[in-house]
Amino acid sequence: MEQIGSRTRTEQMPPDPSPKKKKSGQARSEELCGTIMGALPVVSCLVFSVVPMALALVMAFFRMRTPVSFAGAEFVWFGNFKEIFSDANFGTALLNTLIYSLTLPVSLIFALLIAAALNATVRGTGAFRVILFLPFICSSVAIVFVWKWLFDTNYGILNELLGVRVGWLDSPWMFRISLIVMMVWAQTGYKVILISASLTSVNRAYYEAAELDGANVGQRFLHITVPAVSPTLFFLLVTGLVSILQLFSEVQVMDPTGGESIDYAALTVVFYIYRQGFSYNAMGAAAAASWILTLIALVLTVLNFKLSKLWVKYD
């Protein structure tokens, strides 16, 4: 009887009031579009980053006789790396890249000071920001051509204004200083925009309280402004450092020879890689140098993240 009653109760149970509905055609198409859009960055990263890096790692252990081809290639273990570290030009390229990296702290300091000044309630702030941002959106090649004309020894505008004949690009250190000046001018505007955006989120009550406590302008700047924008400064430091390590077009356009007449002052690491691969057909050595540069960038980035705990304030 209990089994019959249980079976009867089971048969009398109402059907599930919320049956699973089949997805409509629109929902399926939306899911498909979302999957494709989400897969595009992954596929592009694999095709244009992971695969070339893996191929370069393999090429770094071969002495290749023809560009981008393993036909007739000779496996040399770490021979390419030994050749690069024994090449004086690679040391010069590393030194030049280190010197040009001074562009980063100089432009950050200028950008921070300009952004703090523009953060004040003065007229024309928006116009100043647009003017400062214009060099960043211009072609880097066009900018270099203009500055190359300005620096020209014989008919450059700078020498005409100064009334003296200065060889801005005719000696190693003058070339380096001139290039740093050009890059600071070109890169500061972008940093000003980001730092200005970060400053808009700072509560003005902090400045008012500090002023009531007797803090001067410098103290308010160091203890309120700098900590408030430290996450933005950290972002600009990391991305700017990677960008400086990849410096190529500016020096290549300014001096296509790499600075042969001025002790290779225009030779950077990426320029060195370019010359090895496309001027000397030494793709294996170029791949080895590119991996050395990758490891340098990785170490410096990790070091920046470790040191950021000492000065970056997220609260």
Backbone as numpy.savetxt, mean C-alpha at the origin, in Angstrom:
# Nx Ny Nz CAx CAy CAz Cx Cy Cz
-55.35 -53.07 23.45 -56.18 -51.87 23.45 -55.30 -50.61 23.45
-54.21 -50.65 24.23 -53.35 -49.46 24.29 -52.69 -49.21 22.93
-52.32 -50.31 22.23 -51.71 -50.14 20.93 -52.70 -49.59 19.93
-53.98 -50.09 20.00 -55.01 -49.62 19.07 -55.29 -48.15 19.32
-55.37 -47.78 20.64 -55.65 -46.37 20.97 -54.52 -45.47 20.53
-53.30 -45.95 20.71 -52.14 -45.15 20.29 -52.13 -44.97 18.79
-52.47 -46.08 18.06 -52.48 -45.96 16.60 -53.58 -45.03 16.14
-54.73 -45.08 16.84 -55.85 -44.21 16.45 -55.48 -42.75 16.68
-54.81 -42.47 17.83 -54.41 -41.09 18.10 -53.39 -40.60 17.06
-52.50 -41.51 16.64 -51.51 -41.13 15.64 -52.16 -40.82 14.31
-53.17 -41.64 13.95 -53.84 -41.41 12.67 -54.66 -40.14 12.70
-55.14 -39.74 13.89 -55.99 -38.56 13.98 -55.19 -37.27 14.13
-53.83 -37.34 14.26 -53.03 -36.14 14.40 -53.12 -35.31 13.13
-53.29 -33.99 13.27 -53.40 -33.13 12.09 -52.06 -33.04 11.37
-52.09 -32.79 10.10 -50.83 -32.66 9.34 -50.03 -31.46 9.82
-48.73 -31.45 9.45 -47.84 -30.35 9.84 -48.37 -29.03 9.27
-48.69 -28.07 10.17 -49.29 -26.83 9.67 -48.31 -25.96 8.87
-46.98 -26.21 8.98 -46.01 -25.40 8.25 -45.13 -26.26 7.37
-45.68 -26.81 6.30 -44.87 -27.62 5.39 -43.80 -26.77 4.70
-42.70 -27.40 4.37 -41.61 -26.68 3.72 -42.02 -26.23 2.33
-41.82 -24.98 2.10 -42.19 -24.43 0.81 -41.00 -24.53 -0.14
-41.27 -24.79 -1.36 -40.23 -24.83 -2.36 -39.76 -23.41 -2.68
-38.47 -23.27 -2.90 -37.94 -21.97 -3.23 -38.44 -21.51 -4.58
-38.79 -20.27 -4.65 -39.25 -19.72 -5.92 -38.07 -19.52 -6.85
-38.39 -19.30 -8.10 -37.33 -19.07 -9.08 -36.54 -17.82 -8.79
-37.18 -16.79 -8.26 -36.48 -15.55 -7.93 -35.49 -15.76 -6.79
-35.91 -16.56 -5.76 -35.02 -16.82 -4.64 -33.79 -17.60 -5.10
-34.01 -18.60 -5.97 -32.87 -19.38 -6.48 -31.92 -18.52 -7.30
-32.48 -17.63 -8.11 -31.63 -16.76 -8.92 -30.85 -15.79 -8.05
-31.48 -15.30 -6.97 -30.76 -14.40 -6.06 -29.62 -15.13 -5.35
-29.87 -16.37 -4.95 -28.81 -17.15 -4.31 -27.67 -17.41 -5.29
-28.01 -17.69 -6.53 -26.98 -17.93 -7.54 -26.14 -16.67 -7.78
-26.82 -15.53 -7.88 -26.10 -14.27 -8.10 -25.21 -13.95 -6.90
-25.73 -14.18 -5.69 -24.91 -13.94 -4.50 -23.69 -14.84 -4.45
-23.88 -16.11 -4.83 -22.74 -17.04 -4.85 -21.69 -16.60 -5.86
-22.14 -16.19 -7.03 -21.20 -15.75 -8.07 -20.45 -14.51 -7.62
-21.19 -13.53 -7.06 -20.53 -12.30 -6.60 -19.54 -12.56 -5.48
-19.90 -13.49 -4.58 -18.98 -13.83 -3.50 -17.77 -14.61 -3.98
-17.94 -15.38 -5.06 -16.84 -16.19 -5.57 -15.86 -15.38 -6.40
-16.31 -14.27 -6.97 -15.43 -13.47 -7.84 -14.15 -13.02 -7.14
-14.23 -12.43 -5.92 -12.97 -12.04 -5.25 -12.07 -13.23 -4.93
-12.68 -14.37 -4.58 -11.89 -15.55 -4.27 -11.16 -16.06 -5.52
-11.90 -16.14 -6.63 -11.30 -16.61 -7.88 -10.21 -15.65 -8.35
-10.48 -14.34 -8.27 -9.47 -13.37 -8.71 -8.23 -13.44 -7.83
-8.41 -13.66 -6.52 -7.26 -13.80 -5.62 -6.44 -15.04 -5.98
-7.13 -16.14 -6.29 -6.42 -17.36 -6.67 -5.67 -17.19 -7.98
-6.35 -16.60 -8.98 -5.77 -16.50 -10.32 -4.65 -15.48 -10.38
-4.85 -14.32 -9.72 -3.90 -13.22 -9.87 -2.93 -13.07 -8.69
-3.10 -13.85 -7.62 -2.20 -13.73 -6.46 -1.59 -15.07 -6.08
-2.44 -16.04 -5.72 -1.92 -17.30 -5.20 -1.16 -18.07 -6.27
-1.76 -18.22 -7.44 -1.11 -18.98 -8.52 0.20 -18.32 -8.96
0.24 -17.00 -9.23 1.53 -16.39 -9.59 2.58 -16.51 -8.50
2.16 -16.40 -7.22 3.13 -16.53 -6.14 3.70 -17.95 -6.10
2.85 -18.95 -6.27 3.33 -20.33 -6.28 4.26 -20.58 -7.48
3.90 -20.04 -8.63 4.74 -20.19 -9.82 6.08 -19.49 -9.62
6.06 -18.30 -9.01 7.31 -17.59 -8.75 8.20 -18.35 -7.78
7.58 -19.02 -6.80 8.36 -19.81 -5.84 9.07 -20.96 -6.54
8.38 -21.60 -7.49 9.01 -22.69 -8.25 10.11 -22.14 -9.14
9.84 -21.02 -9.81 10.82 -20.43 -10.72 12.08 -19.99 -9.98
11.95 -19.64 -8.69 13.09 -19.15 -7.93 14.18 -20.20 -7.78
13.87 -21.48 -8.00 14.86 -22.55 -7.85 15.39 -23.06 -9.19
15.05 -22.33 -10.26 15.50 -22.73 -11.60 16.27 -21.57 -12.24
17.28 -21.93 -13.03 17.93 -20.93 -13.89 17.29 -21.08 -15.26
16.44 -20.13 -15.58 15.61 -20.22 -16.78 16.32 -19.52 -17.95
16.32 -20.19 -19.09 17.02 -19.67 -20.26 16.11 -18.81 -21.14
14.81 -19.01 -21.04 13.85 -18.21 -21.79 12.82 -17.65 -20.82
12.30 -16.45 -21.06 11.34 -15.83 -20.14 10.05 -16.64 -20.02
9.61 -16.84 -18.78 8.33 -17.48 -18.46 8.18 -18.81 -19.22
9.22 -19.60 -19.23 9.17 -20.92 -19.85 10.20 -21.80 -19.17
9.79 -23.04 -18.86 10.70 -23.98 -18.21 11.47 -24.82 -19.21
11.34 -24.50 -20.50 12.07 -25.25 -21.52 13.57 -25.00 -21.36
14.33 -26.05 -21.12 15.77 -25.92 -20.94 16.18 -25.35 -19.61
15.24 -25.22 -18.65 15.56 -24.66 -17.35 16.42 -25.63 -16.54
17.29 -25.09 -15.71 18.20 -25.89 -14.89 17.89 -25.68 -13.42
17.67 -26.79 -12.70 17.37 -26.71 -11.28 18.66 -26.40 -10.51
18.68 -25.29 -9.79 19.92 -24.82 -9.15 19.77 -24.69 -7.64
18.74 -25.26 -7.06 18.49 -25.14 -5.63 18.45 -23.66 -5.23
19.35 -23.23 -4.33 19.34 -21.85 -3.84 20.36 -20.97 -4.58
20.73 -21.40 -5.79 21.72 -20.65 -6.56 21.28 -19.24 -6.89
19.99 -19.06 -7.21 19.49 -17.72 -7.54 19.55 -16.80 -6.32
19.22 -17.34 -5.16 19.28 -16.52 -3.94 20.71 -16.13 -3.62
21.67 -17.06 -3.78 23.07 -16.74 -3.53 23.56 -15.67 -4.50
23.12 -15.79 -5.76 23.53 -14.81 -6.78 23.01 -13.41 -6.45
21.77 -13.35 -5.96 21.16 -12.05 -5.65 21.86 -11.41 -4.46
22.10 -12.19 -3.39 22.73 -11.62 -2.20 24.18 -11.23 -2.44
24.80 -11.80 -3.46 26.18 -11.42 -3.79 26.24 -10.29 -4.81
25.08 -9.86 -5.30 25.02 -8.78 -6.28 24.99 -7.44 -5.56
25.96 -6.59 -5.84 26.02 -5.28 -5.18 24.83 -4.41 -5.54
24.29 -4.58 -6.73 23.14 -3.78 -7.14 21.90 -4.08 -6.30
21.77 -5.32 -5.84 20.63 -5.65 -4.98 20.75 -4.95 -3.63
21.96 -4.88 -3.10 22.16 -4.13 -1.86 21.86 -2.65 -2.05
22.26 -2.11 -3.20 21.95 -0.72 -3.51 20.44 -0.51 -3.61
19.76 -1.46 -4.23 18.30 -1.36 -4.37 17.62 -1.39 -3.01
18.10 -2.25 -2.10 17.54 -2.29 -0.75 17.79 -0.97 -0.01
18.98 -0.43 -0.15 19.31 0.84 0.51 18.43 1.97 -0.03
18.28 2.03 -1.35 17.44 3.07 -1.94 15.99 2.95 -1.48
15.49 1.73 -1.44 14.12 1.52 -0.98 13.95 1.97 0.47
14.96 1.69 1.30 14.93 2.13 2.69 14.93 3.66 2.78
15.75 4.30 1.95 15.81 5.77 1.96 14.48 6.36 1.50
13.90 5.80 0.45 12.63 6.33 -0.06 11.47 6.05 0.89
11.66 5.10 1.80 10.61 4.85 2.80 10.46 6.00 3.77
11.43 6.94 3.80 11.29 8.13 4.63 10.10 8.98 4.18
9.66 8.76 2.95 8.47 9.46 2.46 7.28 9.21 3.38
7.18 8.01 3.91 6.01 7.63 4.71 5.89 8.44 6.00
6.90 8.46 6.89 6.73 9.26 8.12 6.60 10.74 7.85
7.32 11.26 6.84 7.24 12.69 6.54 5.83 13.06 6.08
5.28 12.26 5.17 3.92 12.55 4.68 2.88 12.36 5.77
3.08 11.41 6.67 2.14 11.21 7.77 2.14 12.40 8.73
3.32 12.92 9.02 3.40 14.09 9.91 2.73 15.30 9.27
3.04 15.55 8.01 2.41 16.67 7.31 0.89 16.48 7.25
0.45 15.27 6.94 -0.99 15.01 6.82 -1.69 15.21 8.15
-1.08 14.77 9.24 -1.68 14.92 10.56 -1.81 16.40 10.93
-0.77 17.17 10.67 -0.80 18.60 11.00 -1.83 19.34 10.14
-1.87 19.02 8.85 -2.82 19.69 7.96 -4.25 19.31 8.32
-4.48 18.01 8.60 -5.82 17.57 8.96 -6.29 18.22 10.26
-5.40 18.35 11.23 -5.76 19.01 12.49 -6.10 20.48 12.25
-5.37 21.13 11.34 -5.67 22.53 11.04 -7.00 22.66 10.30
-7.27 21.74 9.37 -8.52 21.80 8.61 -9.72 21.40 9.46
-9.45 20.72 10.58 -10.55 20.30 11.45 -11.17 21.49 12.19
-10.46 22.60 12.24 -11.00 23.81 12.88 -12.12 24.38 12.02
-12.99 25.10 12.65 -14.15 25.66 11.95 -13.72 26.92 11.19
-13.18 26.72 10.00 -12.77 27.82 9.14 -13.44 27.65 7.78
-13.51 28.74 7.04 -14.14 28.69 5.73 -13.19 28.05 4.71
-13.82 27.41 3.73 -13.04 26.82 2.65 -12.38 25.51 2.96
-12.78 24.84 4.05 -12.16 23.56 4.41 -12.37 22.52 3.32
-13.60 22.44 2.80 -13.89 21.47 1.75 -13.07 21.70 0.50
-12.89 22.97 0.12 -12.09 23.29 -1.07 -10.64 22.88 -0.87
-10.11 23.15 0.32 -8.73 22.76 0.60 -8.56 21.24 0.52
-9.53 20.49 1.02 -9.43 19.03 0.97 -9.47 18.53 -0.46
-10.31 19.13 -1.29 -10.37 18.72 -2.70 -9.04 19.00 -3.39
-8.47 20.18 -3.15 -7.19 20.54 -3.78 -6.08 19.59 -3.33
-6.06 19.25 -2.04 -5.03 18.35 -1.53 -5.19 16.94 -2.08
-6.42 16.54 -2.38 -6.68 15.18 -2.83 -6.39 15.01 -4.33
-6.35 16.10 -5.09 -6.18 16.02 -6.54 -4.91 15.27 -6.96
-3.74 15.50 -6.33 -2.55 14.75 -6.77 -2.71 13.24 -6.65
-3.50 12.78 -5.68 -3.64 11.34 -5.48 -4.41 10.68 -6.62
-5.37 11.38 -7.21 -6.18 10.79 -8.28 -5.56 11.02 -9.65
-4.48 11.77 -9.72 -3.79 11.97 -11.00 -2.88 10.77 -11.29
-2.58 10.59 -12.55 -1.68 9.50 -12.96 -0.29 9.73 -12.40
0.28 8.70 -11.81 1.62 8.83 -11.24 2.65 9.13 -12.32
2.46 8.56 -13.50 3.39 8.82 -14.61 3.34 10.29 -15.01
2.13 10.85 -15.11 1.99 12.26 -15.47 2.63 13.16 -14.41
2.43 12.80 -13.14 3.04 13.59 -12.05 4.56 13.57 -12.15
5.13 12.40 -12.44 6.60 12.30 -12.53 7.11 13.13 -13.70
6.41 13.11 -14.83 6.85 13.91 -15.98 6.84 15.40 -15.65
5.80 15.85 -14.92 5.73 17.27 -14.55 6.88 17.63 -13.62
7.12 16.81 -12.60 8.21 17.11 -11.66 9.57 16.95 -12.32
9.70 16.05 -13.26 10.96 15.92 -13.99 11.25 17.20 -14.77
10.22 17.81 -15.31 10.37 19.09 -16.00 10.72 20.20 -15.00
10.07 20.18 -13.82 10.38 21.19 -12.80 11.83 21.08 -12.33
12.35 19.84 -12.21 13.69 19.62 -11.69 14.78 19.75 -12.75
14.41 19.94 -13.99 15.42 19.96 -15.05 16.48 21.03 -14.77
17.75 20.64 -14.98 18.85 21.54 -14.65 18.91 22.74 -15.59
18.63 22.53 -16.87 18.83 23.58 -17.87 17.64 24.52 -18.01
16.40 23.95 -18.04 15.24 24.81 -18.25 14.11 24.53 -17.25
14.45 24.02 -16.08 13.44 23.74 -15.07 12.94 25.01 -14.39
11.67 25.00 -14.02 11.06 26.19 -13.40 11.70 26.49 -12.05
12.05 25.44 -11.29 12.64 25.67 -9.97 13.93 26.47 -10.07
14.79 26.09 -11.01 16.03 26.83 -11.18 15.78 28.25 -11.67
14.75 28.43 -12.49 14.42 29.77 -12.96 13.94 30.65 -11.80
13.15 30.06 -10.91 12.65 30.83 -9.76 13.76 31.14 -8.77
14.66 30.17 -8.57 15.74 30.38 -7.62 16.86 31.24 -8.19
16.95 31.28 -9.50 18.01 32.07 -10.12 19.37 31.43 -10.05
19.42 30.13 -9.75 20.70 29.41 -9.68 20.57 28.12 -10.48
21.69 27.53 -10.78 21.72 26.29 -11.56 21.97 25.12 -10.60
20.89 24.45 -10.21 20.98 23.32 -9.27 20.71 22.03 -10.03
21.60 21.06 -9.86 21.40 19.76 -10.50 20.56 18.85 -9.61
19.25 19.04 -9.66 18.36 18.29 -8.77 18.42 16.79 -9.02
18.67 16.39 -10.25 18.67 14.97 -10.60 20.03 14.49 -11.07
21.06 15.28 -10.80 22.39 14.98 -11.35 23.35 14.35 -10.35
22.95 14.17 -9.11 23.80 13.52 -8.11 22.93 12.56 -7.29
23.55 11.55 -6.69 22.74 10.53 -5.98 21.84 11.10 -4.90
22.38 11.91 -3.99 21.56 12.38 -2.87 20.57 13.45 -3.30
20.94 14.29 -4.26 19.98 15.27 -4.75 18.82 14.57 -5.47
19.13 13.51 -6.18 18.07 12.73 -6.84 17.13 12.13 -5.80
17.68 11.52 -4.76 16.85 10.90 -3.73 15.99 11.93 -3.01
16.59 13.06 -2.65 15.83 14.10 -1.95 14.72 14.64 -2.85
15.03 14.86 -4.11 14.03 15.39 -5.05 12.87 14.42 -5.21
13.18 13.13 -5.29 12.11 12.14 -5.44 11.26 12.05 -4.19
11.87 12.15 -3.02 11.11 12.13 -1.77 10.18 13.32 -1.69
10.68 14.50 -2.09 9.83 15.70 -2.10 8.62 15.50 -3.01
8.86 14.95 -4.20 7.77 14.71 -5.14 6.74 13.74 -4.57
7.20 12.65 -3.94 6.27 11.65 -3.43 5.51 12.16 -2.21
6.15 12.96 -1.37 5.44 13.56 -0.24 4.33 14.46 -0.75
4.62 15.26 -1.77 3.59 16.13 -2.36 2.43 15.32 -2.93
2.74 14.18 -3.55 1.70 13.40 -4.21 0.87 12.57 -3.24
1.45 12.16 -2.10 0.77 11.20 -1.22 0.13 11.84 0.00
0.48 13.05 0.33 -0.03 13.65 1.56 -1.53 13.88 1.52
-2.06 14.28 0.37 -3.49 14.60 0.27 -4.40 13.44 0.63
-4.05 12.24 0.16 -4.85 11.06 0.49 -4.88 10.82 1.99
-3.75 10.97 2.63 -3.69 10.77 4.08 -4.47 11.86 4.83
-4.45 13.08 4.30 -5.20 14.17 4.93 -6.69 13.84 4.94
-7.21 13.31 3.85 -8.65 12.99 3.77 -9.02 11.94 4.80
-8.24 10.89 4.92 -8.57 9.82 5.87 -8.44 10.30 7.32
-7.40 11.05 7.61 -7.23 11.54 8.98 -8.32 12.55 9.32
-8.69 13.39 8.37 -9.78 14.36 8.61 -11.09 13.64 8.91
-11.36 12.58 8.17 -12.58 11.80 8.44 -12.54 11.19 9.84
-11.35 10.76 10.27 -11.23 10.19 11.61 -11.42 11.26 12.69
-10.96 12.46 12.42 -11.08 13.54 13.41 -12.52 13.99 13.61
-13.37 13.81 12.62 -14.77 14.24 12.77 -15.51 13.44 13.84
-15.00 12.25 14.17 -15.67 11.42 15.18 -15.19 11.70 16.60
-14.23 12.62 16.76 -13.70 12.93 18.09 -14.67 13.88 18.79
-15.03 13.55 20.00 -15.96 14.38 20.78 -15.27 15.69 21.16
-15.90 16.82 20.80 -15.32 18.12 21.11 -15.26 18.39 22.61
-16.03 17.62 23.37 -16.02 17.81 24.83 -14.64 17.51 25.41
-13.89 16.60 24.78 -12.55 16.29 25.26 -11.64 17.52 25.17
-11.71 18.22 24.06 -10.89 19.42 23.89 -11.31 20.51 24.87
-12.62 20.66 25.06 -13.11 21.70 25.97 -12.68 21.40 27.41
-12.79 20.12 27.80 -12.37 19.74 29.16 -10.87 19.95 29.35
-10.08 19.58 28.33 -8.64 19.76 28.44 -8.26 21.23 28.50
-9.00 22.06 27.73 -8.73 23.50 27.76 -9.06 24.11 29.12
-10.15 23.62 29.74 -10.50 24.10 31.07 -9.46 23.68 32.11
-8.83 22.54 31.88 -7.80 22.08 32.81 -6.46 22.77 32.58
-6.39 23.63 31.57 -5.16 24.39 31.33 -4.22 23.79 30.32
-4.68 22.79 29.56 -3.82 22.17 28.55 -3.65 23.12 27.37
-2.41 23.28 26.90 -2.17 24.14 25.76 -2.44 23.39 24.44
-2.18 24.05 23.31 -2.49 23.45 22.00 -1.67 22.19 21.77
-0.39 22.23 22.10 0.46 21.06 21.90 0.03 19.88 22.74
-0.33 20.13 23.98 -0.77 19.04 24.85 -2.09 18.43 24.38
-3.01 19.28 23.91 -4.27 18.76 23.39 -4.03 17.94 22.13
-3.09 18.37 21.32 -2.78 17.65 20.09 -2.18 16.27 20.39
-1.22 16.22 21.33 -0.53 14.97 21.62 -1.39 13.99 22.40
-2.23 14.47 23.30 -2.95 13.59 24.21 -4.40 13.34 23.80
-4.91 14.09 22.82 -6.29 13.86 22.36 -6.32 13.54 20.87
-5.73 14.41 20.06 -5.81 14.23 18.61 -5.07 12.98 18.14
-3.82 12.85 18.56 -3.02 11.71 18.08 -3.61 10.36 18.52
-3.97 10.17 19.81 -4.59 8.89 20.17 -5.91 8.64 19.45
-6.67 9.70 19.18 -7.97 9.51 18.53 -7.81 9.01 17.10
-6.77 9.43 16.40 -6.58 9.02 15.01 -5.53 7.92 14.88
-5.07 7.36 15.99 -4.01 6.34 15.92 -4.41 5.11 15.10
-5.67 4.63 15.14 -6.01 3.51 14.25 -5.86 3.86 12.77
-6.24 5.08 12.40 -6.08 5.52 11.01 -4.61 5.65 10.65
-3.81 6.18 11.58 -2.37 6.29 11.33 -1.74 4.92 11.16
-2.20 3.96 11.95 -1.68 2.60 11.83 -2.04 1.99 10.47
-3.26 2.20 10.03 -3.67 1.71 8.70 -2.82 2.34 7.60
-2.61 3.64 7.68 -1.81 4.33 6.67 -0.35 3.88 6.73
0.13 3.57 7.92 1.51 3.12 8.07 1.72 1.76 7.42
0.81 0.82 7.66 0.96 -0.53 7.10 0.81 -0.51 5.59
-0.26 0.11 5.10 -0.48 0.13 3.64 0.58 0.97 2.94
1.00 2.07 3.57 2.03 2.91 2.96 3.37 2.21 2.88
3.69 1.40 3.89 4.95 0.69 3.88 4.99 -0.34 2.75
3.90 -1.06 2.56 3.82 -2.02 1.46 3.93 -1.30 0.13
3.29 -0.14 0.02 3.35 0.63 -1.22 4.77 1.11 -1.51
5.49 1.56 -0.49 6.86 2.02 -0.69 7.76 0.87 -1.12
7.56 -0.30 -0.55 8.36 -1.47 -0.95 8.13 -1.82 -2.41
6.98 -1.46 -2.96 6.65 -1.75 -4.35 6.95 -0.57 -5.28
7.72 0.40 -4.81 8.00 1.60 -5.60 8.70 1.23 -6.90
8.12 1.67 -8.01 8.70 1.34 -9.32 8.46 2.42 -10.36
7.19 2.75 -10.63 6.88 3.62 -11.76 7.52 5.00 -11.60
7.55 5.53 -10.38 8.10 6.86 -10.17 9.59 6.92 -10.53
10.36 5.95 -10.05 11.80 5.98 -10.33 12.09 5.56 -11.77
11.28 4.66 -12.31 11.52 4.19 -13.67 11.27 5.29 -14.69
10.24 6.10 -14.45 9.96 7.22 -15.36 10.96 8.35 -15.15
11.34 8.61 -13.91 12.29 9.68 -13.62 13.66 9.37 -14.22
14.09 8.10 -14.16 15.38 7.71 -14.74 15.27 6.25 -15.21
14.98 6.03 -16.50 14.79 4.66 -17.01 16.02 3.77 -16.89
17.20 4.35 -16.71 18.41 3.55 -16.58 18.63 3.04 -15.17
17.80 3.46 -14.22 18.00 3.09 -12.84 19.02 3.96 -12.14
19.46 5.02 -12.81 20.46 5.91 -12.22 21.88 5.43 -12.43
22.17 4.91 -13.62 23.52 4.41 -13.88 24.58 5.49 -13.71
24.27 6.72 -14.09 25.24 7.81 -14.01 25.35 8.41 -12.61
24.44 8.03 -11.70 24.45 8.59 -10.34 24.44 7.46 -9.30
25.28 6.47 -9.53 25.46 5.35 -8.59 24.16 4.59 -8.33
23.35 4.45 -9.36 22.09 3.70 -9.28 21.18 4.19 -8.15
21.07 5.50 -8.03 20.21 6.07 -6.99 18.74 5.85 -7.28
18.38 5.53 -8.53 16.98 5.30 -8.89 16.60 3.83 -8.85
17.51 2.97 -8.46 17.25 1.54 -8.47 16.59 1.11 -7.16
15.34 0.68 -7.23 14.64 0.11 -6.08 14.54 -1.40 -6.24
14.01 -2.08 -5.26 13.95 -3.54 -5.31 13.07 -4.01 -6.46
11.90 -3.37 -6.63 11.02 -3.78 -7.73 11.65 -3.45 -9.08
12.34 -2.31 -9.17 13.06 -1.96 -10.40 14.14 -3.00 -10.68
14.82 -3.45 -9.63 15.83 -4.50 -9.77 15.21 -5.78 -10.30
14.06 -6.15 -9.76 13.36 -7.36 -10.24 12.98 -7.21 -11.71
12.49 -6.04 -12.07 12.11 -5.78 -13.46 13.32 -5.91 -14.39
14.45 -5.35 -14.00 15.65 -5.44 -14.83 16.13 -6.88 -14.96
16.10 -7.62 -13.86 16.54 -9.01 -13.92 15.67 -9.84 -14.87
14.36 -9.62 -14.78 13.45 -10.44 -15.56 13.33 -10.05 -17.02
13.27 -8.73 -17.29 12.94 -8.29 -18.64 14.12 -7.65 -19.38
15.17 -7.28 -18.68 16.35 -6.74 -19.36 17.43 -7.80 -19.52
17.57 -8.68 -18.52 18.61 -9.69 -18.56 18.06 -11.11 -18.78
16.73 -11.24 -18.92 16.08 -12.56 -19.12 16.43 -13.56 -18.03
16.65 -13.07 -16.82 16.94 -13.95 -15.68 15.69 -14.05 -14.81
14.71 -14.77 -15.32 13.43 -14.87 -14.61 13.55 -15.61 -13.28
14.46 -16.57 -13.21 14.66 -17.27 -11.95 15.18 -16.35 -10.87
16.16 -15.52 -11.21 16.69 -14.55 -10.25 15.64 -13.51 -9.88
14.85 -13.10 -10.87 13.78 -12.13 -10.59 12.75 -12.72 -9.63
12.39 -13.98 -9.83 11.43 -14.63 -8.94 11.99 -14.76 -7.53
13.28 -15.09 -7.42 13.91 -15.20 -6.10 13.92 -13.84 -5.40
14.24 -12.78 -6.14 14.24 -11.44 -5.55 12.84 -11.02 -5.13
11.83 -11.42 -5.91 10.45 -11.07 -5.55 10.03 -11.76 -4.26
10.49 -12.98 -4.05 10.15 -13.67 -2.80 10.91 -13.10 -1.61
12.12 -12.63 -1.85 12.84 -11.94 -0.77 12.09 -10.68 -0.37
11.60 -9.94 -1.36 10.82 -8.74 -1.07 9.53 -9.09 -0.34
8.89 -10.18 -0.73 7.67 -10.61 -0.05 7.92 -10.93 1.42
9.02 -11.61 1.70 9.34 -11.95 3.09 9.67 -10.69 3.89
10.35 -9.73 3.27 10.64 -8.47 3.97 9.35 -7.75 4.32
8.42 -7.68 3.35 7.13 -7.03 3.60 6.36 -7.75 4.69
6.41 -9.09 4.69 5.70 -9.87 5.70 6.26 -9.61 7.09
7.58 -9.61 7.21 8.21 -9.39 8.52 7.89 -7.99 9.04
8.00 -6.99 8.18 7.72 -5.62 8.61 6.26 -5.43 8.99
5.35 -6.08 8.27 3.93 -5.97 8.59 3.62 -6.62 9.94
4.18 -7.81 10.17 3.98 -8.47 11.47 4.57 -7.64 12.60
5.75 -7.05 12.36 6.37 -6.20 13.37 5.51 -4.98 13.67
4.92 -4.40 12.64 4.03 -3.25 12.85 2.83 -3.62 13.70
2.26 -4.79 13.44 1.11 -5.23 14.23 1.50 -5.50 15.68
2.69 -6.02 15.89 3.15 -6.25 17.27 3.36 -4.93 18.00
4.00 -3.97 17.34 4.29 -2.69 17.97 3.05 -1.82 18.11
2.02 -2.10 17.30 0.81 -1.27 17.37 0.13 -1.35 18.73
0.36 -2.44 19.48 -0.25 -2.57 20.79 0.28 -1.52 21.77
1.42 -0.93 21.45 2.03 0.05 22.35 1.49 1.46 22.14
0.94 1.77 20.95 0.57 3.15 20.69 -0.78 3.34 20.03
-1.40 2.30 19.52 -2.70 2.43 18.87 -3.80 2.28 19.91
-4.70 3.26 19.96 -5.80 3.27 20.92 -7.12 3.09 20.16
-7.84 2.02 20.51 -9.11 1.74 19.83 -10.34 2.16 20.65
-10.13 2.70 21.83 -11.28 3.07 22.65 -11.59 4.55 22.53
